[in-house]
Amino acid sequence: MDYGAFGRFGFRISRLSFGASALGSVFRQVDESDAIRAVHAALDAGINYLDVAPAYGATRSETVLGKALAGVPRDRYHLSTKVGKYTAPGGYGNDELDYSAERIERSLDESRARLGVDYFDIVHLHDIEYQHRARMESALGEGYETLVRLKEAGRIGGVSFGIYPMDIWHRIVETREIDAMLVHNHYCLNDTRATELVSAATAKGIGLINASPFASGLLTGREAPAWHPAEESDRECFRRAARFCDEAGVPIAKLALQFSAANPEIPTTLFSSASEESVRRNVRWVEEPYEAELIDAVRDILAPVRDKQWDYDAGVERQRDRTPG
């Protein structure tokens, strides 16, 4: 595993990092013992940064990750969680957004208990754009100020956001002092807008985390989850790209991960899996050379959806309407 500098943080971060959302059955139902083995495979492969959130699986991801980390020396990994977005069991699409100081501090206490740790290297303000940005100013105000205060008190290591929209990212980088930024779905085969943030992140010492190299399931070669906001015409474009890759003898997921992890200006690419085999495969894939011409051909197929801004609110609302009860 390769490691590189990570903003102002005093540690070197692994080229690949592990996102724990899949542990909470966000993409498919998973067995807890399989999920625990996946975490151990990531650590054994040299991955040293893990990310989770209480919203994933209505706290299940944190609970399972905590079981996986039990007995693992704390100096083997760097850990982040998120605050501000909370999902009740069976309540997908009815998330609570609360960026108040009281809720953030309580959330962190609850996350520490579930994960069996007393310290988070990074805390991200989570999905502040959801519910049509109704709580965004609260997140940028009281939420951000709360994390700064907790960092100054030595209770967390770094202040960050974990969001999607590029316009909000530009605003944050220009107006807030942050230590890290978890940018998802913006450096993958169909969207490379994260490059707009690289120079500012480098100049300001911000650790850039590239999340969702598989475009939230669109670049796996399987059907994307129902909650993804992509319309049928968009999904068919990704299917065409996957079929092209199959005919070329290379899974589109392999190309997607290789492409996302290849940019030397992006310190780490975060993927999620609840499968030991998939974790080991992903690590192996990024160590293999990739075919640049094949990647160019796939990106040409994906031209109709290149840099398309997905409306995740619409996807969540559509899935909520389909959910019984």
N, C-alpha and C positions, 0 to 999 in steps of 0.2 A: 504494500500500500504506500502510495506517495503522500507526503505531507507538505503543507505550505503555510506561509504567514497568514494570519487572520486578523486584519484590522489592527486595533490597538491592544488586542488581547495578548496575553503573554504566553499563549500556547500555539503550537502548530496544529492545524486541522487536517484531518484525512481528506483525501480527494473525493471520496464518497462518504456520505453521512446517512444515518438511518432515521427515517421518519416512522413513528409508531402508530400512525392512524390505522393501518391495516390490522393491527392487533385488536382493535375494537369492532371488527367485522364491518368496517365502513364500505368495503368493496365487495366482500362476500363473507359468508359465515365461516369462521375459523375455529379450529380446536385450540384450546388454551395451551396444551402441551406442545403443539406444533408452533404456536406463536412464541413460546419461551425458547424453543430451540432455534428459531430464526434470530432472536436477539443475541443468543450466545454465538451463533455463526457469524454475525456481524462483528462482535467484539473479537472473536478469534481471528477474523480476517484483517484486523487492524483498524477497523472503523472506530473513531474515538469521539464522535459527536452524535448524540441522540436527541431527537425532538419529539414532543408529545403535547397533548392539550386535553383539558377536562371535557371539552366538547366532543372529542372523538369517542363514538360509541357510548355517549352519556357516562363518561368517566371509566368505561371498561378498558380503554387503551392504557390509561395511567395505572389502573389496577394490575393488569397483566404485565406491563413493563416493570412495575414494582416487584412482582414475583420473580421476574427474570433477573432482576438486578440484585436480589437478595444474596448476600455473600460475596458479591463482586466488589473488589476494592474500588473505592471511590476515585482513586487517581487513575483508573483505567479508562475513564470516559468523562466527557463534558456533556452537561445536560441542560436542556431548555424545556420550558413549558409555556403555556399561553394563558392569558387572562382576558376577561371581558365577554366571552361568548360561552354559553352553557346550554347543553341540550339534555332534556329530560328523557328517560327511557321511553322508547316508542313515540317520541315527540318530534321526529324529524320535520323541519320546516316551521317549528314553533319555538325556535331558539330564543333564549333570554339574552339580551345584550345589556350589560351593566358594567360601566367603567368607573363607578364610584370608588373612592378610596376604601371604604368599609368592605365592599364586595371583593375588591382586588386582594386586600390583605387576608380576608377569610378564604378566598380561593387558593391563595398560595399556601396557607396553612393546611388546607384540605389536600392539595396536591403533594405537599411534603409527606403527609401521612400515608397517602396511597403509594407513593414511590419509595418510601423508606429512606429519604434523604433529608438533610437539613439546609441545603444550599442549591440554588440554581445558578449556573454560569451565565445564562441569558434568560430574560423573560420577554415574551412578545405580546404586544397588544393585538388581539386576535380579531380579524374580519370586521374592522371598524366601518366598512362600507356597506355592510348588510342592512336589510330592512330600509333600503333606499336612503341610506346615509342618515337615518333619523338620530343615531347616537354618535355620529362621527365627531362632532365638536366636543362632546363630553370626553371622548377618548383622547382627542388631541389636547384637551385642557386638563381636567382632573385626573384622567387615567395616566397620561404621560407624566404629569407632575408627581403622582404617587410613586411611579417606578423610579423617577429620579431621586426622590427622597429615600426610597428603600436602598437604592444603590449607594447613596451618600452615607447611609447608616451601616453599610457593609452587609446588608441582608441578601442582596442579589449581586451578581457580577456585572451584568450589562443590560441596557435598555434597548428594546427593539420593537419592531412592528412585524406582523405577519399578515400581509394583505395582498390584493391583486391589482387594483386599478392604477395605471401608470400616472394619471394626473395627481392622485393622492401621494404617490411616491415622490414625485417631483416637489410637491408642497412640503412633505416631511423633510426631505433632504435639505431644502432651502431654509426651513424655519425651525427645525428642532435638532438638538444635539443628541444623536443616537450612537450606539456602539455597534449595532448589527442591524441587518435588514433581511428578512426572509421573504424573498420574491418568488411567487409561484406562477407557473405556466408562462413565463416570459423568457426562458432560454431553452427552447426545445425545437424540434424540427419545423414546427409550424409558426413559431413566434420567437423572435430574438430581440424584443424590445428592451430586455434587461441591459443590453449594451449601452443604452442611453444613460444608465446609472453608474457605470463602471468608473468613469473619470472622477465623478464627485465622491464616490465611495473611497477610491484610492486616495484622493487629496485630503479627505477628512478622517481617514483611518477607520472607516466603517467596514465591518466584516460582512461580506455579501454571501448570502446562502441562496443557491439556486435550487428551488424545490419544484417537484412535479415534472421530471424529465419525460414521463410518459403521457403528459398532457391530461392528467386526471383520468387516465384510462383510454383516451382516444388513440394512443400510440402503442397499445399492447398487442394488437392483433386479435383481441377479443372485443366484444361489444362493451362500450363504455357504460358506466352505471346510469340508472334511470334518472338520477338527480342532475346529471350533467346537462347544462343548458343548450348544448349543440342541437340544432334542428336536424331533421332527417336528411336533408340535402348535404349538410355539413358532415354528418356521420358517414354518408356514402362516399364522400371524398376521402376520408380516412380509410374506409374499406378498400377503395381502389389502390391506395398507397400500400396497404398491407398485402393485397393480392400481388402487386408488382414485386414486393420484397420476397414473397413466398416463391414466385416464379424464378427469382434470382438466387434462391437458396439461402437467404439471410433473413431471419425474423425481423420485422420492423421494430420490435422492442429492443433488439440488440443495437440497431443503428441509432435509435432514439437515445439510448443511454450513452453510447460512444460519442455521439455528437454533443450532447449536453455536458459531458464531463471533460471535453477536450480543450475548452477555452482556458488558456493559462491565466487570464485576467479574472477568472471566477474561482475563488478558493475551494469551494466544495459544492457538490451536487447531491441533493438529498432525495432518496427514493424510499418508498415504503413497501414492505412485504411481510407476510406472516408465514413464509415458507423458507425453511432452511435451505432447500435446494435452490430456490430463486435467489436468495442472498448470495450464496456461493457462485452461482452462475453470473450474477451481475458484477461481482468483483472480478471474475475471470474475463468477462466481456470487455471491461474498460482497460484491461491489460493487453488486449489484443489489438493489432492494427486494424484500421477500418478503411473501407473503400470510399474515398472522397467523391469519385464520379457517381457511385451508387447513391450516396447521400444527396448529391446535387440533383439527381434524377427524381428522387423521392420528394425533395423540396419543390421541384417543378410541379409534380402532381398535386401537391398541397397548396399551390399558389392561390386557388380560390378562397382558402381560409387563412392565408398568411396574415399574421398580426391581427386577427379578428378579435375584437373585444367581446368576450362572452358575458352574458347577463346572468350571473349566478343567482341573483334574487329571483329571476323568472324561473330558473331551473328548480330552485327550492320550492317555490310556490306551486309549480306544476306537480312536483313529487308529493307535496302535502295534499293536494287535491285528489291524488290517486290513492292516498293511504286511507284505508277504512278507519272510521271513527274520528 
